[in-house]
Amino acid sequence: MKRIDVPVDPSTLVLDRGEQAVKDAVTAIRNAMRAGTASTKGKGEVAGSNKKPWKQKGTGNARSGFRQSPVWRGGGVAHGPRPRDFAQKINKKVMALAFSRALSDKISAGDVIVVDEFKFEAPKTKLMAAFLKELGVDRSAIIVQKEVDDTTLLVTSNLPRVDYSTAQALDVYSLMLARKVVCDKAGFDVLVGRIVK
């Protein structure tokens, strides 16, 4: 395993447009991750009868119609959260443009490191940690390959702030989240092929 220099034609990079697309894509991906399971019971769902607690007049108390009132302890919640889906629709072309811009920014900034291949003698985390240190990766990173390799996946899984993905499955949010992108030559070719012309 060694670092290699892969020249990229500047004309293939997308640096003049797509900033808003990146923002929209990241927002949509993060919203899709939300569980949306927050829930409360309204006055029609909490336990209690429809009996009037006391007569309307003559007691000195404020009038009251039922014990499930949101005003009362143990009553329903007024305008509380309900289960919902936070997913947002993003057009395929917008998502493709967002990925192209995010990857182009990474490449132009020198944050994409290409190696000839990932090859480990044994599935040990310390081997990947030593290799990343040798490459000068001391912060968050994402390892990208053309196809899933079980050994590489195992040596990566226990490292903090290091993720793993295939080149075709890599999304805009994961790309933006990592400071460095470390990929093999085959994976890099797939990534560059995803840049929209």
QUISULDA-V869637 format. One record per residue. RES is the residue in one letter. SS is DSSP state (A for helix, B for strand, O for the rest). D_FIRST is the distance of its C-alpha to the first C-alpha in Angstrom with 1 decimal. Layout:
BEGIN
res=RES ss=SS d_first=D_FIRST
res=RES ss=SS d_first=D_FIRST
END
This chain:
BEGIN
res=M ss=O d_first=0.0
res=K ss=O d_first=3.8
res=R ss=B d_first=7.1
res=I ss=B d_first=9.4
res=D ss=O d_first=13.2
res=V ss=O d_first=15.0
res=P ss=O d_first=18.8
res=V ss=O d_first=21.0
res=D ss=O d_first=24.7
res=P ss=A d_first=26.7
res=S ss=A d_first=29.4
res=T ss=A d_first=27.3
res=L ss=O d_first=27.0
res=V ss=O d_first=29.8
res=L ss=O d_first=30.9
res=D ss=O d_first=34.7
res=R ss=O d_first=35.5
res=G ss=O d_first=34.4
res=E ss=A d_first=34.8
res=Q ss=A d_first=37.4
res=A ss=A d_first=35.5
res=V ss=A d_first=32.6
res=K ss=A d_first=35.2
res=D ss=A d_first=36.9
res=A ss=A d_first=33.8
res=V ss=A d_first=32.6
res=T ss=A d_first=36.2
res=A ss=A d_first=36.5
res=I ss=A d_first=33.3
res=R ss=A d_first=34.3
res=N ss=A d_first=37.9
res=A ss=A d_first=36.7
res=M ss=A d_first=35.1
res=R ss=O d_first=38.5
res=A ss=O d_first=40.3
res=G ss=O d_first=43.7
res=T ss=O d_first=45.5
res=A ss=O d_first=47.7
res=S ss=O d_first=51.2
res=T ss=O d_first=54.7
res=K ss=O d_first=58.1
res=G ss=O d_first=60.8
res=K ss=O d_first=64.5
res=G ss=O d_first=64.9
res=E ss=O d_first=62.3
res=V ss=O d_first=63.2
res=A ss=O d_first=65.7
res=G ss=O d_first=69.4
res=S ss=O d_first=72.6
res=N ss=O d_first=74.4
res=K ss=O d_first=77.4
res=K ss=O d_first=78.5
res=P ss=O d_first=78.1
res=W ss=O d_first=81.5
res=K ss=O d_first=84.2
res=Q ss=O d_first=83.8
res=K ss=O d_first=86.6
res=G ss=O d_first=88.5
res=T ss=O d_first=85.9
res=G ss=O d_first=84.9
res=N ss=O d_first=81.2
res=A ss=O d_first=79.2
res=R ss=O d_first=79.4
res=S ss=O d_first=76.7
res=G ss=O d_first=76.2
res=F ss=O d_first=73.5
res=R ss=O d_first=71.3
res=Q ss=O d_first=68.0
res=S ss=O d_first=68.4
res=P ss=O d_first=65.3
res=V ss=O d_first=67.6
res=W ss=O d_first=68.1
res=R ss=O d_first=65.9
res=G ss=O d_first=64.4
res=G ss=O d_first=65.0
res=G ss=O d_first=62.6
res=V ss=O d_first=60.1
res=A ss=O d_first=61.1
res=H ss=O d_first=58.4
res=G ss=O d_first=55.6
res=P ss=O d_first=52.1
res=R ss=O d_first=51.8
res=P ss=O d_first=48.8
res=R ss=O d_first=47.3
res=D ss=O d_first=44.3
res=F ss=O d_first=42.6
res=A ss=O d_first=40.5
res=Q ss=O d_first=40.9
res=K ss=O d_first=40.8
res=I ss=O d_first=38.3
res=N ss=O d_first=38.6
res=K ss=A d_first=35.6
res=K ss=A d_first=35.8
res=V ss=A d_first=35.8
res=M ss=A d_first=32.8
res=A ss=A d_first=30.9
res=L ss=A d_first=32.1
res=A ss=A d_first=31.0
res=F ss=A d_first=27.4
res=S ss=A d_first=27.4
res=R ss=A d_first=28.7
res=A ss=A d_first=26.5
res=L ss=A d_first=23.3
res=S ss=A d_first=24.8
res=D ss=A d_first=25.5
res=K ss=A d_first=22.0
res=I ss=A d_first=20.7
res=S ss=A d_first=23.6
res=A ss=O d_first=23.1
res=G ss=O d_first=19.4
res=D ss=O d_first=18.4
res=V ss=B d_first=15.9
res=I ss=B d_first=12.3
res=V ss=B d_first=10.3
res=V ss=B d_first=6.5
res=D ss=O d_first=6.1
res=E ss=O d_first=5.7
res=F ss=O d_first=6.0
res=K ss=O d_first=6.5
res=F ss=O d_first=8.7
res=E ss=O d_first=11.3
res=A ss=O d_first=14.0
res=P ss=O d_first=15.1
res=K ss=O d_first=15.5
res=T ss=A d_first=15.7
res=K ss=A d_first=15.1
res=L ss=A d_first=11.5
res=M ss=A d_first=10.9
res=A ss=A d_first=13.5
res=A ss=A d_first=12.0
res=F ss=A d_first=8.6
res=L ss=A d_first=11.1
res=K ss=A d_first=13.3
res=E ss=A d_first=10.9
res=L ss=A d_first=10.7
res=G ss=O d_first=14.4
res=V ss=O d_first=15.1
res=D ss=O d_first=18.2
res=R ss=O d_first=20.2
res=S ss=O d_first=20.2
res=A ss=B d_first=17.4
res=I ss=B d_first=16.8
res=I ss=B d_first=13.7
res=V ss=B d_first=14.4
res=Q ss=B d_first=13.6
res=K ss=O d_first=15.9
res=E ss=O d_first=17.0
res=V ss=O d_first=17.1
res=D ss=O d_first=14.8
res=D ss=A d_first=16.7
res=T ss=A d_first=14.1
res=T ss=A d_first=12.3
res=L ss=A d_first=15.9
res=L ss=A d_first=17.0
res=V ss=A d_first=14.5
res=T ss=A d_first=15.4
res=S ss=A d_first=19.1
res=N ss=O d_first=20.4
res=L ss=O d_first=18.9
res=P ss=O d_first=21.7
res=R ss=O d_first=21.6
res=V ss=B d_first=18.3
res=D ss=B d_first=19.0
res=Y ss=B d_first=17.4
res=S ss=B d_first=18.6
res=T ss=B d_first=18.3
res=A ss=O d_first=18.7
res=Q ss=O d_first=22.2
res=A ss=O d_first=23.4
res=L ss=O d_first=22.3
res=D ss=O d_first=25.6
res=V ss=A d_first=26.9
res=Y ss=A d_first=27.6
res=S ss=A d_first=24.1
res=L ss=A d_first=22.8
res=M ss=A d_first=25.4
res=L ss=A d_first=25.0
res=A ss=O d_first=21.4
res=R ss=O d_first=21.0
res=K ss=B d_first=17.4
res=V ss=B d_first=15.8
res=V ss=B d_first=12.0
res=C ss=B d_first=11.3
res=D ss=B d_first=9.4
res=K ss=A d_first=11.2
res=A ss=A d_first=13.7
res=G ss=A d_first=14.6
res=F ss=A d_first=15.1
res=D ss=A d_first=17.4
res=V ss=A d_first=19.4
res=L ss=A d_first=19.8
res=V ss=A d_first=21.1
res=G ss=A d_first=23.3
res=R ss=O d_first=24.9
res=I ss=O d_first=26.3
res=V ss=O d_first=30.0
res=K ss=O d_first=31.6
END
